[in-house]
Amino acid sequence: MANANGATTDLRAEFLNVYSVLKSELLNDPAFEWADASRQWVERMLDYNVPGGKLNRGMSVIHSYKLLKEGNDLTEEEVFLACTLGWCVEWLQAYFLVLDDIMDNSHTRRGQPCWFRVPKVGMIAINDGILLRNQLLRVLKKHFREKPYYVDLLDLFNEVEFQTNVGQMIDLITTIEGENDLSKYSLPLHRHIVQYKTAYYSFYLPVACALLMAGEKLENHVDVKDSLVEMGIYFQVQDDYLDCFGDPEKIGKIGTDIEDFKCSWLVVKALELCSKDQQKILHEHYGKSDPAEVAKIKELYNEINLQRVFSEYEDKTHKRLTSSIEAHPSKAVQAVLTSFLSKIYKRQR
């Protein structure tokens, strides 16, 4: 997996190779010995749901670990274990998305039909989602049981899963169909949903995995967690902004947050900045699927210059995060955090 100097030749290819190894191990589980059909189902389900995304979360584990090693060459085992932890993050993501698509009654994911909409899958997808979660634990047990940080890894994944599911619950119960009420939306609510539903598993989890592999105790890096959660919130605010103002060709989709009555950063900022007459327009037209209704909301967003408000938020957040990163005593940790921030600052997709 590594050349004579210990350097990987193609990290993404290496990462995908490790997926094949892990998949093979899982498919050879004795539980599937009685029927080839079960192995075929699981293999198809895994290939459909686990490796199809951008792999940013999983790849962040190996990138972060390399930075924490401060330029030292990685052994073959280190590369494999860091990639394995990266895939554990991707397995967790797949588990969340399979079930999330059912709850949201979504149609497409990553440019193809959601797993539950695939012919002959349907609600079997619920069990498949749970199986993905089970497999994550089996991978951790097989490859990390003898490591001194194994219990910390289990605790980390369990805690992040809990936090994400809490965020999903809050998001769902505030957008119950037929109960559209903008008065319950606020910046603190938006922040809470995003912090729990997205920031912990997308930003903190990959770095926490790398820190544990590097022999660090997570309780010694609360400041790192705080910075990464803040980045996760910033990332979602960008997503909310791009949903309305982004170029569909660049972001790969046509935004529907307004039609879907989402607790978006844009609408909670609008509620904060609007006059009473403008708030009436929001309450009357937000959450309607008619293009004319959506156009009225976008016109209102332009009236209060939400694009300028977002730009100011982005610059202020970047400045605050940069100052926080520069204050960290470890140059290696600074490099990890700077790497994350540089990838998302002023992104267009």
N, C-alpha and C positions, 0 to 999 in steps of 0.2 A: 504493500500500500504506500510505502514511502521509498524514495530513492536512497542512494548510498549516503547522502548528506542529511537524511531525515526529513527532507522537504517534500511536500506533496506536489505532484506534477499538475493535477487538475482537481481542485478541491470539490467542485460540483460533481464531476464524474465519480470521484471517490465517495462522495456522500450518497449518490444513487447506488453505487455498488454495495454499500452497507445496507441500504434498504432491501436489496435482493437477498442478502445474507439473513437479515432479521425475518423477512417474509418466509424464507425457506425453513427457518427454525420453527416458526409458529405453525406452518402448515404440516410439519412433521410431528406435531403434538399427538400423543396417543389418543386423545379425545376424538380425532378424526379418522382413526384406523378402520372403523367399521363401514365407512361409505366414502367412495371417491367423490360422490356428489357434494358432500359437505366440504371437502377440500377445494373442489372447483368453485363452489359458491363463495367461500371465504377468500380465495385468491382473487376472484373477479371483484369482490367487494373491496378488498384492500387496494388493488390497482386503480379502481375507479375513484376512491375517496382519499387515499393518503398522499400519494406523490404528485398530484395534479396541479398544485398551486405554485406560487412563486418560490416557496421553500425558504422565505426570508427568515422566519422564526427559527427553523431548525439550523440553517446555515449560520445564524448568529451565535450559536453555541460554540462551534468550532472557531469562528473568527474571534470571538471574545476570549476563548481559551488561549489562542495563539498570542493575542496581545498581552494577556496576563503573564505569559511565559517570557515576555520582553525579548523576543527575537531568538530565544533558544530553540533549537531544532526539536521537533516532537518525535517521540518514538512511534513505531507502528501501532503499539497498543494504545497510546494516547490519542492518536488520530482516530482509531476505530471507536474508542469509548466516547470521545467527544462527538463523533458523528452519530453514535448510538443514542446519546442523550438528545441530540438534535432531532432524531427521528421520534423519540418519545414525545417531544414537544409537538411534532407534526401529527402523531397519533392522537394526542389530546385535542388538537385543533380539529382533526377529522371527526372525532367523537362529538365535539360541540356542534359542528356544522351539519352533520347528518340529522341530528335531533332538532337543531334550530330551524332547518328548512321545513321540517314537518310542522313545527309550531307556528311558523310564519306563513305556511301554505305557499312557499316559494315555488317557482317554476324552473329556474336555471341556477346553476352554480358553476363557476369557472368555465363558462361557455358551453355547458352541456346540461341535459336535464338533471334535476336534483335526484339523488339516489332513490328516494321513495317513489319517484315518478317513472323510473325505469320499469318496463313491462315485467310482470311477475314478481316485482319486489314489494311495492306497496308498503303496508305497515310492518312487514318483516324488517324494514329499515330500523325500526325502534330497537329490536333485538340486536341488529348489526351495530348500532351505535353503542349499545352497552358492551358488546363483544370487543369493540375497538378499545374501550376503556379497560376491560379485563386484560387485553393483550399488552397494553402499556405496562401494567404491573408485572406481567410475566417476563417482559423484556428486562425490566429493572432487576427482577430477582435473578435472572440467568446471568446477567453480565456485571452486576454491582453488589451482589449479596456479600461478597468477601471484602468489599471496600469499607474503610472506616467511616465513610460518609453515607453509607447505604440508608441508615435510618433517617438521616437528614434529607436525603433525596425523596424518600417516601413521604415524609412530613411536608416537604415543599410541594410536591405534586398534589397531595391531598388538599393542602390549604389553598393552592391556586385554583384547583377545581371547584372547591366550595365557594371561593370568592367570585368566580366567573358565573356559577349557577345562581348565586344571589343577585348579581347584576342582571342576568337574564330574566329572573323573576320580576325584579323591579321594573325593568323595561316592558315586560309583557303586561303587568297589571296596570301600568299607567297608559297603555294604548289599547285597552279592551274595546273591541269593535262595538260601535253603537253608543259609546260613552265618551265621545270627543268633548273634552273640557280643557281649554287652554289655561284656565286659572290654576290648574295644578302643576303647570310647567314652570320651572325656574332654573337659574344657573346652578344653584346647589344641587338640584335634582339631576340635571344633566351631568354635572361633574361626578356625582355619586354613581350613576349608571355606568358611565364610561370608565371610571376608575376600576370598578369591580368587573364589568363585562369584558373589557378589552385590555386595559393597561397592564394588569397583573400578568396575564398569560402571554401577551404579545411582546412586552418590553422587559418586565422584570424577570420572568421565568428563565429565558435563555441565558441571561447573565448570571443569575443565581446558580444555575447548573454549572457554568464555567467556574464560578468562584468555589463551589464545593469540590469540583475536580482538582482545583489548584490548591486545595488544603485549607481554604478560608472558612471561617465561621460566619454565617449570614447575620447573626446578631451584631457582629462588628461592622456591618456595612448597611446600617439603616439609612444613612445619607445617600448611598447608592440606590437603594430601593426608592427613596423619595424622588430622586432625580429621574429615574426611569419611569415611575408612575406619572410624573409630571409630563414627560415626553409622550407617554401613551395618551394622556388627555389632549395634549397639543395635536397629536396625530389624528385623533378623532375629530377635533374641531376643524382641522384641515379637510378631512373627509366630508364633514357636513357642509363646509364652504364649497368644495369642489362639486358636491352633489347638485348644487344650484348654479354656481358660476363657472364650473370647469368645462373644458372642451370634451364632449362625449367621446370623440375619437381618441383623445389622450387617456381619459380615465377608463375607457372600455365599457361604459354603460351610460344610459340616460337616467339621470337622477329622478327619484320619486319620493323623496322625503316629505315634500309638501303634500302630495296626494295621500301618502300613508300616515299622515298625522304624527310624524316622528317628533320625539323630543329632541330636536336639532338645536345646535348652538345658535343658529341663525334666528330661529323663532323665539328662543328665550331672550336673546339680545334685543330683538325687535320689541318684545313685550316690555322690556326695560326702558327702551328709548322712545317708544311711540307716544304720541299724544292720545287723548281719550278717543278722538274721532278715528285715528289710525288703528287703535286697538280694536275698535268695533269692526273694522275691515278684516283684521286678523281673525277675530272670533267668527265672523260670518263666512269667510272663504277658505280658511286653512283646513286641510284634510279633505277637500273635494277633488274628485278625479277629473272634472270637466276642465279642459285646457284653458278656457276663459277664466275660470276661478283661479287656477294656478298662476296665470298671467297677472292677475290682480295682486297676488301675494308678491310676485317677483317685482312688480312695479313699486309696491310699497317698500320692499327691501332696497330698491334703488333710491327712493325718495329719502330714506334715512341714511343713505350712503353706507350700507353694511360692508361694502367692499373696503372702504377706508377704515372702518372699525376693525375689520378682520386684520388688515395690514398692520394696524397699530398693535393689536393683540399679539400678532406673530412676532413683530420686532421686539416687543417688551418681553415676551416669553423666552425668545432666543437669548436676549441679553441676560435675563435672570438665570437661565440654565447654564450659560457659559460661565458666569461668575461663580456659580455653585460648583461647576466642574473644576475650574481653576483652583478652587480652595481645597480640593481633595489632596491629601498628603501623598498618595501613591500615583506616580507617573503612569504606571500600567493601567490602573483603574481610570485615570483621566483619559487615556487613549481609548479605552472601551467606550466610555460615555461620549467622548467627542465623535467617535465613529458612528454611533447611533444617531446623534444629533445632526451630523453632517448629511446623513442619508435622507433626512426628512425635512430639513429647513428649506422653505420655499419650493417644496415639490409641487409638480403640476399634474401628478397622476397617482 
